[in-house]
Amino acid sequence: MLRGQMMDQPLLISSLIAHADRCHPDTEIVSRTVEGPIHRYTYADAHARSRALAQALARLGVKPGDRVGTLAWNGYRHLELYYAVSGMGAVIHTINPRLFPDQLAYIVNHAEDAYVFFDLTFAPLVEKLAPHCKGVRGWVAMTDAAHLPDIPGVKPLCHEALLAAERGDYEWPRLDEWTASGLCYTSGTTGNPKGVLYSHRSTVLHAYAASLPDVFGASARETILPVVPMFHVNAWGVPYLATMNGCKLVFPGPALDGKSLYELFEAEKVTLTAGVPTVWLGLLAHMKANALRFSTLRRAVVGGSAAPPAMIRQFDEEFGVDCQHAWGMTEMSPLGTLLTLKGKHERLPADERFALRCKQGRTIYGVEMKIVDGGGRALPHDGKAFGDLHVRGPWITSGYFKGEGGNVLRDGWFPTGDVATIDADGFMQITDRSKDVIKSGGEWISSIDLENIAVAHPAIAEAAVIGVAHPKWDERPVVVAVKKPGAEVTRAALLAFYEGKVAKWMIPDDVIFVAELPHTATGKLSKLTLREQFRDYRLPSA
Ligand code: AMP
């Protein structure tokens, strides 16, 4: 082998914030805070404070490889933790505060968090958790001395006091790029949550890929507001791609309702945003009710669960925002696909172009995908055949933290648990989760397709389709739906709405109207809970 002669310069997370400081020192980071006021500073400030925070962590005894937990909204102090903790060689463990307290305690203990930083909102949660997390050496309130909370049994440290005690002349260590940098636990629909351990290398490579023109198209001219939480797979990489490219960052803090988001979008002239479908339902409903328009927002990346076609259309046609569908998972850092059309697609008839835009997106360089049948045989990429989706790439996990779940790879590929089609242009479409697919008389019915039709009905706010046991067909689909406030639709009318939209045998057997659907801690429909709830449901057709 003739070895190349390029420098051995490791890909490090600290280099991202150092770059933002050098080349975009005056670019702003704006945060809505838990304490109330809007906070505003620059990349130069963020870098200086991240270095001081790393110094403070070292003084607290945090060592390379130690885990530091966060229970926090999207905000500037959380960003400083992203850089300080990873930058010093420790591991930032972003915890989803929406999980149940016993799951949270399990995660903190499993991760062996040395310290946990928390936003004031979560002080009551810390009070509950602390007695069950004896390994945590300190709980740090992400606030100033004036707002330091009283928590019975816990003497919280103060984020601002820790910073104020440091000179900030900290130099980032030159780490091996394979050093662990971050830890996220998957919401885990079965069994205990499992940890995914990212590295500096995987995080920086993911940030490069996420920045590409056909992915986030991140440039220094963009103002990005990540609605997706920093505790949900690193806010899809936005905190890293923003420093890499010098984008202005706007953090919504705890205020994720439609009105608060809309006001922040407008006040800060946001051009690009990202989040799960449920938050957009709230925002779009607020805008429609008040006849509001976006004046600067051009693109919204929607993922985490399937974006209903009706939402993609509404963004586009009513609000002039390009809604870009994306797919990924915790195990993938998370990005696997994002939807941008190719030049040749501009000539397609409108309905075909729209059908393409409803797919989960086009494969991003760095991620390889294949679909396989039950026997593990590869299926064609023709946009029709569907099978279990397997992936591999430099930002995809090779196994779970502490070896949980054993060897998860199949011939070097990670099985995603999703069922999908892939077409010749690399557009992937999820047809279901492997366990949500409805198996009726030997045929597979996509629950997602049936849900999309239900939510396209003007009277339906949200819908889930599950398979219910049937003596003859094994399973038959049932729609569990929530009506829009004040809207009316009967069971028969909703079932009739399916006619002509899917094959007759795919039309659900029944409709159950409910006041509310169960969601997981990451805002996805919890079909596991629904299936439990309706396990003994007797179909009229049974
Ligand atoms: P998580 O690790 O919590 O982000 O969950 C990952 C899972 O969410 C994926 O395996 C998919 O089942 C689902 N998911 C993510 N994005 C989408 C999408 N755009 N459409 C459908 N399902 C999605």
Boltz pocket constraint, residues with backbone or C-beta under 6 A from the ligand:
constraints:
  - pocket:
      binder: B
      contacts: [[A, 186], [A, 187], [A, 233], [A, 302], [A, 303], [A, 304], [A, 305], [A, 306], [A, 307], [A, 325], [A, 326], [A, 327], [A, 328], [A, 329], [A, 330], [A, 331], [A, 334], [A, 360], [A, 416], [A, 417], [A, 418], [A, 430], [A, 432], [A, 433], [A, 522]]
      max_distance: 6.0
